[in-house]
Amino acid sequence: MSFRAITGNRLRDGAVVFYNNDAGWVERLNDASLYEDKATTETVLAAAKTQAEKERLTVDVYAIDVQVEDGKRTPASIREQIRSLGPTVRTDLGKQAVA
């Protein structure tokens, strides 16, 4: 199934973060809220951008496509896969090393 998630970069350290309706900004895609329809995504995206600007916690906030297969969340684009996990040449670094 195809969904959308909200992502950005944490201002204090540049880490890739994802938006969770209840917890705010989280570090893992698995903890992010997912949205099925475009209208909901756009509404939450606007609110997340406003919050990010007001609190100065997150920059470059935008929506990404996410595929969910067998309960596993994967960003639809290679760029977002790299952003969410870490460097492709060193799998012992980044979020992929912890998993």
MOHUPE-V614062 format. One record per residue. N is the residue number from 1. RES is the residue in three letters. PHI is phi in radians with two decimals (* if undefined). PSI is psi in whole degrees, 0 to 359 (999 if undefined). D_FIRST is the distance of its C-alpha to the first C-alpha in Angstrom with 1 decimal. Layout:
BEGIN
N&RES&PHI&PSI&D_FIRST + N&RES&PHI&PSI&D_FIRST
END
This chain:
BEGIN
1&MET&*&151&0.0 + 2&SER&-1.87&132&3.8 + 3&PHE&-2.33&180&6.6 + 4&ARG&-2.28&149&10.3 + 5&ALA&-2.29&162&13.0 + 6&ILE&-1.83&133&16.8 + 7&THR&-2.34&166&18.9 + 8&GLY&-3.01&191&22.6 + 9&ASN&-2.13&133&25.6 + 10&ARG&-1.18&131&27.9 + 11&LEU&-1.16&321&31.3 + 12&ARG&-1.25&332&33.6 + 13&ASP&-2.38&359&32.2 + 14&GLY&1.39&2&29.5 + 15&ALA&-1.11&144&26.8 + 16&VAL&-1.25&130&23.2 + 17&VAL&-2.29&161&21.9 + 18&PHE&-2.24&152&18.9 + 19&TYR&-1.58&133&19.3 + 20&ASN&-2.10&128&19.2 + 21&ASN&-0.97&325&20.3 + 22&ASP&-1.65&324&22.7 + 23&ALA&-1.79&354&23.9 + 24&GLY&1.45&224&24.0 + 25&TRP&-1.53&127&23.4 + 26&VAL&-2.13&160&22.2 + 27&GLU&-1.55&343&22.2 + 28&ARG&-2.00&138&19.1 + 29&LEU&-1.04&326&15.4 + 30&ASN&-1.11&339&14.9 + 31&ASP&-1.68&355&17.2 + 32&ALA&-1.35&152&15.7 + 33&SER&-1.34&142&14.6 + 34&LEU&-1.95&147&11.1 + 35&TYR&-2.21&136&11.1 + 36&GLU&-1.53&320&9.1 + 37&ASP&-1.88&155&12.0 + 38&LYS&-1.14&321&14.4 + 39&ALA&-1.09&315&17.5 + 40&THR&-1.12&317&16.6 + 41&THR&-1.01&313&15.6 + 42&GLU&-1.13&322&18.9 + 43&THR&-1.13&312&20.9 + 44&VAL&-1.18&322&19.9 + 45&LEU&-1.05&315&20.3 + 46&ALA&-1.07&317&23.8 + 47&ALA&-1.15&319&24.7 + 48&ALA&-1.13&320&23.7 + 49&LYS&-1.11&316&25.7 + 50&THR&-1.07&314&28.6 + 51&GLN&-1.09&316&28.6 + 52&ALA&-1.07&318&28.4 + 53&GLU&-1.18&318&31.4 + 54&LYS&-1.15&314&33.3 + 55&GLU&-1.56&348&33.0 + 56&ARG&0.96&44&33.0 + 57&LEU&-1.80&327&30.6 + 58&THR&-2.36&144&27.8 + 59&VAL&-2.18&165&28.0 + 60&ASP&0.95&54&25.8 + 61&VAL&-1.48&129&23.0 + 62&TYR&-2.74&169&20.0 + 63&ALA&-1.67&145&16.3 + 64&ILE&-2.22&155&13.9 + 65&ASP&-1.46&138&10.4 + 66&VAL&-2.29&132&8.4 + 67&GLN&-1.72&138&5.7 + 68&VAL&-2.13&116&5.3 + 69&GLU&-2.30&126&6.6 + 70&ASP&0.93&37&9.6 + 71&GLY&1.39&358&9.8 + 72&LYS&-1.70&127&10.5 + 73&ARG&-1.62&131&9.7 + 74&THR&-2.41&128&10.6 + 75&PRO&-1.03&143&11.7 + 76&ALA&-1.24&330&10.9 + 77&SER&-1.80&153&14.7 + 78&ILE&-1.06&318&17.5 + 79&ARG&-0.96&313&19.5 + 80&GLU&-1.27&331&17.1 + 81&GLN&-1.11&316&16.7 + 82&ILE&-1.16&316&20.5 + 83&ARG&-1.04&320&20.9 + 84&SER&-1.37&336&18.9 + 85&LEU&-1.94&319&20.6 + 86&GLY&2.26&189&24.0 + 87&PRO&-1.10&143&26.1 + 88&THR&-1.42&342&25.2 + 89&VAL&-1.60&348&28.8 + 90&ARG&-2.39&89&29.4 + 91&THR&-1.27&356&26.8 + 92&ASP&-1.53&1&29.4 + 93&LEU&-2.04&161&29.0 + 94&GLY&1.36&191&26.4 + 95&LYS&-1.18&334&23.7 + 96&GLN&-1.16&332&22.8 + 97&ALA&-1.23&328&26.3 + 98&VAL&-1.31&325&25.9 + 99&ALA&-1.20&999&22.8
END
